Amino acid sequence: MKFRPLHDRIVVRRIEPEERTAGGIIIPDTAKEKPQQGEVIAVGPGARDESGKIVALDVKTGDRVLFGKWSGTEVRVGGEDLLIMKESDIMGILE
């Protein structure tokens, strides 16, 4: 199934953090927080400005991004858990 977001929305797949801490301690599933880092899977065409022109988004498919803990809406598309969020929910691109 293909999914194409509209306007300034972005589809993100969460990137799971390491299972161990730097000191070698294994973190159990119950103590883990949801990752706040992800990979952009799809982007919309962009938002419209006041004159009606489309303003392109700054992120593109394949970018690794940081987002807020409660950002976006969780959806299941094609058996995969994804997030749909607006570009304004993204705090930055990891390079």
N, C-alpha and C positions, 0 to 999 in steps of 0.2 A: 504494500500500500504506500502510495506517495502522499506527502502532505506538504502543502505550500502555505506558509503564513501570509496574512494580509497586512498591509500598511507598514507600520514600524515594529511589527512583532518578529520575534526571533525564537527558533526552536533550539534548545540546548540539551545535551546529554551530560548528566553528572559524571565527573571523573572521580572514581573511588580513591580515597587516600590509602597510604600504606597500612598494613595490618599491625606493624610494630612501631614503637616509639624509637627515637634516636638511641636510647639506652638499651634497647632490645626487649622491652616489655611488650607482651602481646595484649592488644586492646580487644576485650570481648564485644560482641555485637550489641549488647544492651547498653554499653557505655559510649558507643560511637555517636557522633553527631552527623547530620546530613552534610555531605560535602558542599562547599560554597564555590567550587571550581568546576568548570565544564567546558565542553567542546561544542562550538556552534555547528549545528547540523543543517539548518536552512534559515534564510532570511527573507523578509518581505521586500517589496520594491522600495519602500520608504514612506515617510509621512508627507502630507501636503502642507505647503506653507499658505499664508493668507491670500496669495494671488492664484492658488490652485496648482502650482508647479510641484512636482515630486522632488523631495530632497532626499538624496541617497543616504543610506546608513553608513556608519563608520566601521561596523564589524562586517566580516564576510565569513562564508562557510570555511570551516577548518580552524578558525581562531580559538585559542584557549582563553577563557574569560573568567573573571571573578564577579560574583553577584551576591546580593544580600541573603541572609539566612532564610527569610520568609518571602523571597522574591518569586514571582511567576506562579503559574498554575500547573499542577502536575497532571499529566494525561498519559494514557497508554495507547500507543499507536503501533500496530503491527506486532504486538506482544512485547514492546519495549517501553520502559518508563522514561518519559521525556518531560521537559519543562517548556512552557510557552510563556515568554515574557516580553515586555516592551524594551526597546533599546535603553530607555532611561533607567531601567532596573540594573543594568550592567555597570559595575564600578570601574572596570578597566580591562585591557587586553594584556595577557602575559606574552612576553616575547622571548 
